Amino acid sequence: MDGRGWEITSFPDIVNKILAIDDAMRHVGIIDNKGKIILSKMKENKIALHNTEQKARISYDLFLLKQMFDVFDETLGKTSMIHLVREKIHLLIFYISYGLIYVTCEPNMEPYKVTEISIKIQEIISKDIY
């Protein structure tokens, strides 16, 4: 444990479980509650759409997005998941107690497939993290 109550050593297993969900999975990242990348892994046979510097920027921006949503926690409840659709990816963001997990998937998925993948990721998170 790292003093915050979570097992850093379990992160590679969690990331691998998420990447194994479907062939449409591209990348998984875990970001701490300060916007720093804890772990980042690209699925084999996939090409990164951004470089290392951009990945760090995206990670920090996702952290800032979480802070923006936190403003409405009292009135609307906490945000647990966000699905963003871009031209080249689906971006799934899952908020956890110490930060967030973000996942990118291929853009050509049907909406039901994104929902199925999201449910499977939430099951992994609830089983392996909480």
N, CA, C and O atoms as a GROMACS GRO file, in nm:
protein
  520
    1MET      N    1   0.084  -0.118   0.000
    1MET     CA    2   0.000   0.000   0.000
    1MET      C    3   0.089   0.124   0.000
    1MET      O    4   0.203   0.121   0.047
    2ASP      N    5   0.034   0.230  -0.053
    2ASP     CA    6   0.114   0.351  -0.065
    2ASP      C    7   0.081   0.455   0.041
    2ASP      O    8   0.129   0.568   0.030
    3GLY      N    9   0.002   0.424   0.141
    3GLY     CA   10  -0.036   0.520   0.242
    3GLY      C   11  -0.174   0.580   0.215
    3GLY      O   12  -0.234   0.639   0.304
    4ARG      N   13  -0.223   0.564   0.094
    4ARG     CA   14  -0.357   0.613   0.060
    4ARG      C   15  -0.459   0.500   0.059
    4ARG      O   16  -0.577   0.524   0.036
    5GLY      N   17  -0.414   0.378   0.083
    5GLY     CA   18  -0.506   0.266   0.092
    5GLY      C   19  -0.526   0.190  -0.039
    5GLY      O   20  -0.622   0.113  -0.050
    6TRP      N   21  -0.440   0.207  -0.136
    6TRP     CA   22  -0.456   0.132  -0.258
    6TRP      C   23  -0.326   0.065  -0.296
    6TRP      O   24  -0.217   0.114  -0.267
    7GLU      N   25  -0.339  -0.047  -0.362
    7GLU     CA   26  -0.225  -0.131  -0.399
    7GLU      C   27  -0.172  -0.094  -0.538
    7GLU      O   28  -0.234  -0.124  -0.640
    8ILE      N   29  -0.059  -0.028  -0.539
    8ILE     CA   30   0.002   0.009  -0.667
    8ILE      C   31   0.040  -0.116  -0.746
    8ILE      O   32   0.034  -0.116  -0.869
    9THR      N   33   0.081  -0.221  -0.677
    9THR     CA   34   0.125  -0.342  -0.745
    9THR      C   35   0.011  -0.409  -0.822
    9THR      O   36   0.038  -0.489  -0.912
   10SER      N   37  -0.113  -0.379  -0.791
   10SER     CA   38  -0.224  -0.440  -0.863
   10SER      C   39  -0.259  -0.366  -0.991
   10SER      O   40  -0.336  -0.417  -1.072
   11PHE      N   41  -0.204  -0.246  -1.012
   11PHE     CA   42  -0.238  -0.168  -1.129
   11PHE      C   43  -0.206  -0.238  -1.261
   11PHE      O   44  -0.291  -0.236  -1.351
   12PRO      N   45  -0.088  -0.299  -1.278
   12PRO     CA   46  -0.064  -0.369  -1.406
   12PRO      C   47  -0.168  -0.477  -1.436
   12PRO      O   48  -0.209  -0.494  -1.551
   13ASP      N   49  -0.210  -0.550  -1.334
   13ASP     CA   50  -0.312  -0.652  -1.354
   13ASP      C   51  -0.445  -0.591  -1.396
   13ASP      O   52  -0.513  -0.642  -1.485
   14ILE      N   53  -0.482  -0.480  -1.332
   14ILE     CA   54  -0.607  -0.412  -1.365
   14ILE      C   55  -0.603  -0.362  -1.509
   14ILE      O   56  -0.699  -0.380  -1.584
   15VAL      N   57  -0.493  -0.298  -1.546
   15VAL     CA   58  -0.478  -0.246  -1.682
   15VAL      C   59  -0.486  -0.360  -1.784
   15VAL      O   60  -0.553  -0.347  -1.886
   16ASN      N   61  -0.419  -0.470  -1.757
   16ASN     CA   62  -0.422  -0.584  -1.850
   16ASN      C   63  -0.562  -0.643  -1.861
   16ASN      O   64  -0.603  -0.682  -1.971
   17LYS      N   65  -0.635  -0.651  -1.751
   17LYS     CA   66  -0.774  -0.701  -1.755
   17LYS      C   67  -0.860  -0.611  -1.842
   17LYS      O   68  -0.942  -0.659  -1.920
   18ILE      N   69  -0.842  -0.480  -1.827
   18ILE     CA   70  -0.922  -0.386  -1.907
   18ILE      C   71  -0.887  -0.399  -2.055
   18ILE      O   72  -0.977  -0.403  -2.139
   19LEU      N   73  -0.759  -0.405  -2.088
   19LEU     CA   74  -0.718  -0.416  -2.228
   19LEU      C   75  -0.767  -0.547  -2.292
   19LEU      O   76  -0.787  -0.553  -2.414
   20ALA      N   77  -0.787  -0.650  -2.211
   20ALA     CA   78  -0.830  -0.780  -2.262
   20ALA      C   79  -0.980  -0.789  -2.287
   20ALA      O   80  -1.028  -0.888  -2.343
   21ILE      N   81  -1.055  -0.689  -2.248
   21ILE     CA   82  -1.201  -0.693  -2.261
   21ILE      C   83  -1.244  -0.713  -2.406
   21ILE      O   84  -1.334  -0.792  -2.434
   22ASP      N   85  -1.180  -0.641  -2.497
   22ASP     CA   86  -1.227  -0.642  -2.636
   22ASP      C   87  -1.112  -0.599  -2.728
   22ASP      O   88  -1.021  -0.528  -2.685
   23ASP      N   89  -1.118  -0.641  -2.854
   23ASP     CA   90  -1.018  -0.599  -2.952
   23ASP      C   91  -1.024  -0.449  -2.979
   23ASP      O   92  -0.926  -0.392  -3.028
   24ALA      N   93  -1.134  -0.386  -2.948
   24ALA     CA   94  -1.150  -0.242  -2.973
   24ALA      C   95  -1.075  -0.156  -2.871
   24ALA      O   96  -1.062  -0.035  -2.889
   25MET      N   97  -1.025  -0.218  -2.765
   25MET     CA   98  -0.952  -0.143  -2.663
   25MET      C   99  -0.820  -0.096  -2.722
   25MET      O  100  -0.756  -0.169  -2.798
   26ARG      N  101  -0.779   0.028  -2.688
   26ARG     CA  102  -0.654   0.084  -2.740
   26ARG      C  103  -0.553   0.112  -2.630
   26ARG      O  104  -0.438   0.069  -2.638
   27HIS      N  105  -0.595   0.183  -2.528
   27HIS     CA  106  -0.502   0.235  -2.427
   27HIS      C  107  -0.573   0.248  -2.294
   27HIS      O  108  -0.692   0.279  -2.287
   28VAL      N  109  -0.497   0.225  -2.186
   28VAL     CA  110  -0.549   0.247  -2.051
   28VAL      C  111  -0.446   0.328  -1.974
   28VAL      O  112  -0.326   0.302  -1.981
   29GLY      N  113  -0.495   0.427  -1.901
   29GLY     CA  114  -0.408   0.507  -1.816
   29GLY      C  115  -0.470   0.522  -1.677
   29GLY      O  116  -0.592   0.531  -1.663
   30ILE      N  117  -0.385   0.526  -1.577
   30ILE     CA  118  -0.430   0.554  -1.440
   30ILE      C  119  -0.362   0.681  -1.396
   30ILE      O  120  -0.240   0.694  -1.405
   31ILE      N  121  -0.442   0.775  -1.347
   31ILE     CA  122  -0.394   0.907  -1.308
   31ILE      C  123  -0.426   0.929  -1.161
   31ILE      O  124  -0.536   0.898  -1.116
   32ASP      N  125  -0.330   0.983  -1.085
   32ASP     CA  126  -0.354   1.008  -0.943
   32ASP      C  127  -0.435   1.136  -0.924
   32ASP      O  128  -0.471   1.203  -1.021
   33ASN      N  129  -0.462   1.170  -0.798
   33ASN     CA  130  -0.547   1.286  -0.770
   33ASN      C  131  -0.473   1.420  -0.780
   33ASN      O  132  -0.523   1.522  -0.734
   34LYS      N  133  -0.355   1.418  -0.840
   34LYS     CA  134  -0.281   1.541  -0.870
   34LYS      C  135  -0.259   1.558  -1.020
   34LYS      O  136  -0.194   1.652  -1.064
   35GLY      N  137  -0.314   1.465  -1.098
   35GLY     CA  138  -0.301   1.473  -1.243
   35GLY      C  139  -0.178   1.405  -1.300
   35GLY      O  140  -0.148   1.422  -1.418
   36LYS      N  141  -0.106   1.329  -1.219
   36LYS     CA  142   0.015   1.260  -1.265
   36LYS      C  143  -0.019   1.118  -1.311
   36LYS      O  144  -0.102   1.050  -1.251
   37ILE      N  145   0.047   1.076  -1.418
   37ILE     CA  146   0.027   0.940  -1.468
   37ILE      C  147   0.094   0.841  -1.374
   37ILE      O  148   0.214   0.852  -1.346
   38ILE      N  149   0.016   0.746  -1.326
   38ILE     CA  150   0.070   0.638  -1.243
   38ILE      C  151   0.112   0.521  -1.333
   38ILE      O  152   0.218   0.462  -1.314
   39LEU      N  153   0.028   0.491  -1.430
   39LEU     CA  154   0.055   0.379  -1.521
   39LEU      C  155  -0.017   0.406  -1.652
   39LEU      O  156  -0.129   0.458  -1.653
   40SER      N  157   0.048   0.372  -1.760
   40SER     CA  158  -0.010   0.392  -1.893
   40SER      C  159   0.034   0.276  -1.981
   40SER      O  160   0.152   0.242  -1.984
   41LYS      N  161  -0.061   0.215  -2.052
   41LYS     CA  162  -0.024   0.102  -2.137
   41LYS      C  163  -0.110   0.102  -2.263
   41LYS      O  164  -0.232   0.116  -2.259
   42MET      N  165  -0.042   0.084  -2.375
   42MET     CA  166  -0.106   0.073  -2.504
   42MET      C  167  -0.125  -0.075  -2.536
   42MET      O  168  -0.037  -0.156  -2.506
   43LYS      N  169  -0.239  -0.110  -2.594
   43LYS     CA  170  -0.263  -0.248  -2.634
   43LYS      C  171  -0.168  -0.286  -2.747
   43LYS      O  172  -0.138  -0.205  -2.835
   44GLU      N  173  -0.123  -0.409  -2.745
   44GLU     CA  174  -0.034  -0.459  -2.850
   44GLU      C  175  -0.100  -0.442  -2.986
   44GLU      O  176  -0.221  -0.453  -3.000
   45ASN      N  177  -0.019  -0.414  -3.086
   45ASN     CA  178  -0.062  -0.398  -3.224
   45ASN      C  179  -0.147  -0.273  -3.250
   45ASN      O  180  -0.213  -0.263  -3.353
   46LYS      N  181  -0.145  -0.180  -3.156
   46LYS     CA  182  -0.214  -0.051  -3.175
   46LYS      C  183  -0.108   0.058  -3.183
   46LYS      O  184  -0.002   0.048  -3.121
   47ILE      N  185  -0.136   0.161  -3.260
   47ILE     CA  186  -0.044   0.272  -3.277
   47ILE      C  187  -0.093   0.390  -3.194
   47ILE      O  188  -0.210   0.426  -3.201
   48ALA      N  189  -0.003   0.449  -3.117
   48ALA     CA  190  -0.039   0.564  -3.034
   48ALA      C  191  -0.080   0.682  -3.122
   48ALA      O  192  -0.019   0.707  -3.226
   49LEU      N  193  -0.183   0.753  -3.079
   49LEU     CA  194  -0.230   0.870  -3.152
   49LEU      C  195  -0.168   0.999  -3.099
   49LEU      O  196  -0.190   1.106  -3.154
   50HIS      N  197  -0.089   0.987  -2.992
   50HIS     CA  198  -0.024   1.105  -2.934
   50HIS      C  199   0.112   1.066  -2.877
   50HIS      O  200   0.138   0.949  -2.850
   51ASN      N  201   0.198   1.166  -2.859
   51ASN     CA  202   0.332   1.139  -2.806
   51ASN      C  203   0.330   1.149  -2.653
   51ASN      O  204   0.227   1.177  -2.593
   52THR      N  205   0.445   1.125  -2.592
   52THR     CA  206   0.455   1.123  -2.446
   52THR      C  207   0.417   1.256  -2.383
   52THR      O  208   0.348   1.260  -2.281
   53GLU      N  209   0.461   1.365  -2.444
   53GLU     CA  210   0.428   1.498  -2.390
   53GLU      C  211   0.277   1.523  -2.398
   53GLU      O  212   0.218   1.577  -2.304
   54GLN      N  213   0.216   1.484  -2.510
   54GLN     CA  214   0.072   1.502  -2.524
   54GLN      C  215  -0.004   1.413  -2.425
   54GLN      O  216  -0.108   1.453  -2.373
   55LYS      N  217   0.048   1.293  -2.400
   55LYS     CA  218  -0.016   1.203  -2.305
   55LYS      C  219  -0.017   1.264  -2.166
   55LYS      O  220  -0.117   1.255  -2.094
   56ALA      N  221   0.092   1.327  -2.127
   56ALA     CA  222   0.099   1.394  -1.997
   56ALA      C  223  -0.001   1.509  -1.991
   56ALA      O  224  -0.067   1.531  -1.889
   57ARG      N  225  -0.013   1.582  -2.100
   57ARG     CA  226  -0.107   1.695  -2.106
   57ARG      C  227  -0.251   1.645  -2.098
   57ARG      O  228  -0.333   1.702  -2.025
   58ILE      N  229  -0.282   1.540  -2.174
   58ILE     CA  230  -0.416   1.482  -2.170
   58ILE      C  231  -0.449   1.436  -2.029
   58ILE      O  232  -0.560   1.459  -1.980
   59SER      N  233  -0.354   1.371  -1.964
   59SER     CA  234  -0.377   1.321  -1.828
   59SER      C  235  -0.410   1.436  -1.733
   59SER      O  236  -0.503   1.426  -1.653
   60TYR      N  237  -0.335   1.542  -1.742
   60TYR     CA  238  -0.360   1.656  -1.654
   60TYR      C  239  -0.495   1.722  -1.689
   60TYR      O  240  -0.568   1.763  -1.600
   61ASP      N  241  -0.526   1.732  -1.817
   61ASP     CA  242  -0.654   1.790  -1.857
   61ASP      C  243  -0.772   1.706  -1.807
   61ASP      O  244  -0.875   1.761  -1.767
   62LEU      N  245  -0.757   1.574  -1.809
   62LEU     CA  246  -0.863   1.488  -1.756
   62LEU      C  247  -0.880   1.510  -1.606
   62LEU      O  248  -0.992   1.506  -1.555
   63PHE      N  249  -0.770   1.533  -1.536
   63PHE     CA  250  -0.774   1.566  -1.394
   63PHE      C  251  -0.849   1.698  -1.373
   63PHE      O  252  -0.932   1.709  -1.282
   64LEU      N  253  -0.822   1.798  -1.456
   64LEU     CA  254  -0.891   1.926  -1.446
   64LEU      C  255  -1.040   1.911  -1.475
   64LEU      O  256  -1.123   1.976  -1.412
   65LEU      N  257  -1.075   1.824  -1.570
   65LEU     CA  258  -1.214   1.797  -1.600
   65LEU      C  259  -1.285   1.742  -1.477
   65LEU      O  260  -1.399   1.778  -1.448
   66LYS      N  261  -1.217   1.653  -1.405
   66LYS     CA  262  -1.274   1.597  -1.282
   66LYS      C  263  -1.301   1.709  -1.182
   66LYS      O  264  -1.406   1.710  -1.118
   67GLN      N  265  -1.208   1.801  -1.168
   67GLN     CA  266  -1.227   1.911  -1.074
   67GLN      C  267  -1.347   1.997  -1.114
   67GLN      O  268  -1.421   2.045  -1.029
   68MET      N  269  -1.366   2.016  -1.244
   68MET     CA  270  -1.482   2.093  -1.290
   68MET      C  271  -1.612   2.023  -1.254
   68MET      O  272  -1.708   2.089  -1.211
   69PHE      N  273  -1.618   1.893  -1.270
   69PHE     CA  274  -1.739   1.819  -1.235
   69PHE      C  275  -1.760   1.813  -1.084
   69PHE      O  276  -1.874   1.806  -1.038
   70ASP      N  277  -1.652   1.815  -1.006
   70ASP     CA  278  -1.663   1.810  -0.860
   70ASP      C  279  -1.743   1.927  -0.803
   70ASP      O  280  -1.800   1.916  -0.695
   71VAL      N  281  -1.748   2.038  -0.875
   71VAL     CA  282  -1.822   2.157  -0.830
   71VAL      C  283  -1.970   2.123  -0.808
   71VAL      O  284  -2.035   2.183  -0.722
   72PHE      N  285  -2.022   2.029  -0.884
   72PHE     CA  286  -2.164   1.995  -0.875
   72PHE      C  287  -2.193   1.870  -0.793
   72PHE      O  288  -2.306   1.821  -0.794
   73ASP      N  289  -2.094   1.819  -0.722
   73ASP     CA  290  -2.113   1.697  -0.643
   73ASP      C  291  -2.226   1.711  -0.541
   73ASP      O  292  -2.305   1.618  -0.525
   74GLU      N  293  -2.235   1.823  -0.474
   74GLU     CA  294  -2.334   1.840  -0.368
   74GLU      C  295  -2.476   1.838  -0.425
   74GLU      O  296  -2.566   1.779  -0.366
   75THR      N  297  -2.496   1.902  -0.539
   75THR     CA  298  -2.632   1.910  -0.593
   75THR      C  299  -2.668   1.793  -0.684
   75THR      O  300  -2.784   1.750  -0.684
   76LEU      N  301  -2.573   1.742  -0.760
   76LEU     CA  302  -2.602   1.637  -0.857
   76LEU      C  303  -2.549   1.499  -0.819
   76LEU      O  304  -2.584   1.400  -0.882
   77GLY      N  305  -2.465   1.494  -0.718
   77GLY     CA  306  -2.398   1.369  -0.682
   77GLY      C  307  -2.265   1.358  -0.753
   77GLY      O  308  -2.238   1.430  -0.849
   78LYS      N  309  -2.182   1.267  -0.706
   78LYS     CA  310  -2.049   1.251  -0.763
   78LYS      C  311  -2.055   1.191  -0.904
   78LYS      O  312  -2.141   1.109  -0.935
   79THR      N  313  -1.961   1.235  -0.986
   79THR     CA  314  -1.947   1.178  -1.120
   79THR      C  315  -1.873   1.046  -1.106
   79THR      O  316  -1.769   1.040  -1.039
   80SER      N  317  -1.924   0.942  -1.166
   80SER     CA  318  -1.856   0.814  -1.159
   80SER      C  319  -1.793   0.775  -1.292
   80SER      O  320  -1.693   0.702  -1.295
   81MET      N  321  -1.850   0.823  -1.404
   81MET     CA  322  -1.799   0.784  -1.535
   81MET      C  323  -1.840   0.887  -1.639
   81MET      O  324  -1.947   0.946  -1.631
   82ILE      N  325  -1.752   0.907  -1.737
   82ILE     CA  326  -1.780   0.996  -1.849
   82ILE      C  327  -1.743   0.923  -1.977
   82ILE      O  328  -1.643   0.850  -1.981
   83HIS      N  329  -1.822   0.941  -2.081
   83HIS     CA  330  -1.793   0.886  -2.213
   83HIS      C  331  -1.784   1.004  -2.310
   83HIS      O  332  -1.882   1.074  -2.332
   84LEU      N  333  -1.666   1.025  -2.366
   84LEU     CA  334  -1.646   1.128  -2.467
   84LEU      C  335  -1.623   1.061  -2.601
   84LEU      O  336  -1.553   0.960  -2.610
   85VAL      N  337  -1.681   1.117  -2.703
   85VAL     CA  338  -1.664   1.062  -2.838
   85VAL      C  339  -1.586   1.165  -2.920
   85VAL      O  340  -1.627   1.280  -2.933
   86ARG      N  341  -1.474   1.120  -2.973
   86ARG     CA  342  -1.392   1.203  -3.063
   86ARG      C  343  -1.393   1.134  -3.200
   86ARG      O  344  -1.439   1.021  -3.213
   87GLU      N  345  -1.343   1.203  -3.301
   87GLU     CA  346  -1.342   1.143  -3.435
   87GLU      C  347  -1.260   1.015  -3.440
   87GLU      O  348  -1.294   0.922  -3.514
   88LYS      N  349  -1.151   1.009  -3.363
   88LYS     CA  350  -1.059   0.896  -3.374
   88LYS      C  351  -1.064   0.799  -3.256
   88LYS      O  352  -0.998   0.694  -3.261
   89ILE      N  353  -1.140   0.831  -3.152
   89ILE     CA  354  -1.148   0.741  -3.035
   89ILE      C  355  -1.278   0.762  -2.958
   89ILE      O  356  -1.344   0.865  -2.970
   90HIS      N  357  -1.311   0.661  -2.880
   90HIS     CA  358  -1.406   0.675  -2.770
   90HIS      C  359  -1.317   0.686  -2.646
   90HIS      O  360  -1.223   0.609  -2.631
   91LEU      N  361  -1.346   0.779  -2.559
   91LEU     CA  362  -1.270   0.798  -2.436
   91LEU      C  363  -1.363   0.774  -2.318
   91LEU      O  364  -1.463   0.844  -2.302
   92LEU      N  365  -1.330   0.674  -2.237
   92LEU     CA  366  -1.408   0.640  -2.118
   92LEU      C  367  -1.327   0.680  -1.996
   92LEU      O  368  -1.211   0.641  -1.983
   93ILE      N  369  -1.388   0.757  -1.907
   93ILE     CA  370  -1.318   0.804  -1.788
   93ILE      C  371  -1.395   0.755  -1.666
   93ILE      O  372  -1.515   0.779  -1.653
   94PHE      N  373  -1.325   0.686  -1.577
   94PHE     CA  374  -1.386   0.631  -1.456
   94PHE      C  375  -1.319   0.696  -1.336
   94PHE      O  376  -1.198   0.687  -1.319
   95TYR      N  377  -1.398   0.762  -1.253
   95TYR     CA  378  -1.344   0.828  -1.135
   95TYR      C  379  -1.338   0.730  -1.019
   95TYR      O  380  -1.436   0.663  -0.988
   96ILE      N  381  -1.223   0.724  -0.956
   96ILE     CA  382  -1.200   0.638  -0.841
   96ILE      C  383  -1.147   0.723  -0.728
   96ILE      O  384  -1.113   0.839  -0.749
   97SER      N  385  -1.140   0.670  -0.609
   97SER     CA  386  -1.109   0.750  -0.491
   97SER      C  387  -0.977   0.824  -0.498
   97SER      O  388  -0.965   0.932  -0.439
   98TYR      N  389  -0.879   0.772  -0.566
   98TYR     CA  390  -0.747   0.834  -0.568
   98TYR      C  391  -0.713   0.896  -0.702
   98TYR      O  392  -0.597   0.933  -0.724
   99GLY      N  393  -0.809   0.910  -0.791
   99GLY     CA  394  -0.781   0.969  -0.920
   99GLY      C  395  -0.880   0.922  -1.024
   99GLY      O  396  -1.002   0.932  -1.006
  100LEU      N  397  -0.826   0.872  -1.135
  100LEU     CA  398  -0.915   0.824  -1.241
  100LEU      C  399  -0.844   0.722  -1.328
  100LEU      O  400  -0.721   0.715  -1.332
  101ILE      N  401  -0.925   0.645  -1.396
  101ILE     CA  402  -0.878   0.551  -1.498
  101ILE      C  403  -0.940   0.596  -1.628
  101ILE      O  404  -1.062   0.615  -1.638
  102TYR      N  405  -0.856   0.614  -1.731
  102TYR     CA  406  -0.913   0.647  -1.861
  102TYR      C  407  -0.877   0.539  -1.961
  102TYR      O  408  -0.770   0.479  -1.956
  103VAL      N  409  -0.970   0.516  -2.052
  103VAL     CA  410  -0.958   0.410  -2.149
  103VAL      C  411  -0.994   0.466  -2.285
  103VAL      O  412  -1.094   0.536  -2.300
  104THR      N  413  -0.913   0.434  -2.385
  104THR     CA  414  -0.950   0.471  -2.520
  104THR      C  415  -0.985   0.345  -2.599
  104THR      O  416  -0.925   0.239  -2.581
  105CYS      N  417  -1.084   0.361  -2.686
  105CYS     CA  418  -1.131   0.251  -2.770
  105CYS      C  419  -1.141   0.300  -2.914
  105CYS      O  420  -1.142   0.420  -2.940
  106GLU      N  421  -1.148   0.207  -3.005
  106GLU     CA  422  -1.161   0.240  -3.146
  106GLU      C  423  -1.288   0.320  -3.171
  106GLU      O  424  -1.386   0.305  -3.098
  107PRO      N  425  -1.288   0.406  -3.273
  107PRO     CA  426  -1.401   0.496  -3.296
  107PRO      C  427  -1.523   0.432  -3.363
  107PRO      O  428  -1.632   0.488  -3.356
  108ASN      N  429  -1.507   0.318  -3.426
  108ASN     CA  430  -1.614   0.260  -3.507
  108ASN      C  431  -1.702   0.161  -3.432
  108ASN      O  432  -1.755   0.068  -3.492
  109MET      N  433  -1.718   0.180  -3.302
  109MET     CA  434  -1.800   0.088  -3.222
  109MET      C  435  -1.945   0.134  -3.218
  109MET      O  436  -1.974   0.253  -3.220
  110GLU      N  437  -2.033   0.038  -3.214
  110GLU     CA  438  -2.175   0.067  -3.196
  110GLU      C  439  -2.198   0.111  -3.051
  110GLU      O  440  -2.125   0.070  -2.962
  111PRO      N  441  -2.299   0.194  -3.027
  111PRO     CA  442  -2.324   0.242  -2.891
  111PRO      C  443  -2.342   0.130  -2.788
  111PRO      O  444  -2.295   0.142  -2.675
  112TYR      N  445  -2.410   0.020  -2.826
  112TYR     CA  446  -2.429  -0.090  -2.732
  112TYR      C  447  -2.294  -0.152  -2.691
  112TYR      O  448  -2.279  -0.197  -2.577
  113LYS      N  449  -2.199  -0.154  -2.784
  113LYS     CA  450  -2.066  -0.211  -2.755
  113LYS      C  451  -1.992  -0.125  -2.654
  113LYS      O  452  -1.926  -0.177  -2.564
  114VAL      N  453  -2.003   0.006  -2.668
  114VAL     CA  454  -1.940   0.097  -2.571
  114VAL      C  455  -2.002   0.075  -2.433
  114VAL      O  456  -1.931   0.073  -2.332
  115THR      N  457  -2.132   0.057  -2.429
  115THR     CA  458  -2.200   0.031  -2.301
  115THR      C  459  -2.153  -0.100  -2.240
  115THR      O  460  -2.125  -0.105  -2.120
  116GLU      N  461  -2.144  -0.205  -2.320
  116GLU     CA  462  -2.096  -0.335  -2.269
  116GLU      C  463  -1.954  -0.323  -2.213
  116GLU      O  464  -1.925  -0.376  -2.106
  117ILE      N  465  -1.867  -0.255  -2.285
  117ILE     CA  466  -1.729  -0.237  -2.240
  117ILE      C  467  -1.726  -0.157  -2.110
  117ILE      O  468  -1.652  -0.191  -2.018
  118SER      N  469  -1.805  -0.052  -2.103
  118SER     CA  470  -1.810   0.031  -1.981
  118SER      C  471  -1.853  -0.050  -1.861
  118SER      O  472  -1.795  -0.037  -1.753
  119ILE      N  473  -1.953  -0.134  -1.878
  119ILE     CA  474  -2.001  -0.218  -1.768
  119ILE      C  475  -1.892  -0.314  -1.723
  119ILE      O  476  -1.871  -0.332  -1.603
  120LYS      N  477  -1.821  -0.375  -1.818
  120LYS     CA  478  -1.713  -0.468  -1.783
  120LYS      C  479  -1.600  -0.396  -1.709
  120LYS      O  480  -1.543  -0.450  -1.614
  121ILE      N  481  -1.567  -0.275  -1.753
  121ILE     CA  482  -1.463  -0.198  -1.684
  121ILE      C  483  -1.507  -0.164  -1.542
  121ILE      O  484  -1.429  -0.176  -1.448
  122GLN      N  485  -1.632  -0.122  -1.526
  122GLN     CA  486  -1.683  -0.090  -1.392
  122GLN      C  487  -1.679  -0.212  -1.301
  122GLN      O  488  -1.653  -0.200  -1.182
  123GLU      N  489  -1.706  -0.330  -1.357
  123GLU     CA  490  -1.698  -0.453  -1.278
  123GLU      C  491  -1.554  -0.480  -1.232
  123GLU      O  492  -1.531  -0.518  -1.118
  124ILE      N  493  -1.458  -0.459  -1.320
  124ILE     CA  494  -1.318  -0.477  -1.284
  124ILE      C  495  -1.279  -0.379  -1.175
  124ILE      O  496  -1.214  -0.416  -1.077
  125ILE      N  497  -1.318  -0.254  -1.193
  125ILE     CA  498  -1.285  -0.151  -1.094
  125ILE      C  499  -1.346  -0.183  -0.960
  125ILE      O  500  -1.279  -0.174  -0.857
  126SER      N  501  -1.473  -0.219  -0.957
  126SER     CA  502  -1.539  -0.246  -0.829
  126SER      C  503  -1.482  -0.370  -0.761
  126SER      O  504  -1.478  -0.378  -0.638
  127LYS      N  505  -1.438  -0.467  -0.839
  127LYS     CA  506  -1.382  -0.590  -0.782
  127LYS      C  507  -1.238  -0.572  -0.738
  127LYS      O  508  -1.199  -0.618  -0.630
  128ASP      N  509  -1.157  -0.507  -0.820
  128ASP     CA  510  -1.013  -0.501  -0.796
  128ASP      C  511  -0.964  -0.376  -0.724
  128ASP      O  512  -0.852  -0.374  -0.674
  129ILE      N  513  -1.048  -0.272  -0.719
  129ILE     CA  514  -1.002  -0.149  -0.656
  129ILE      C  515  -1.076  -0.120  -0.526
  129ILE      O  516  -1.013  -0.081  -0.428
  130TYR      N  517  -1.207  -0.138  -0.524
  130TYR     CA  518  -1.282  -0.103  -0.402
  130TYR      C  519  -1.299  -0.219  -0.309
  130TYR      O  520  -1.360  -0.204  -0.203
   0.00000   0.00000   0.00000
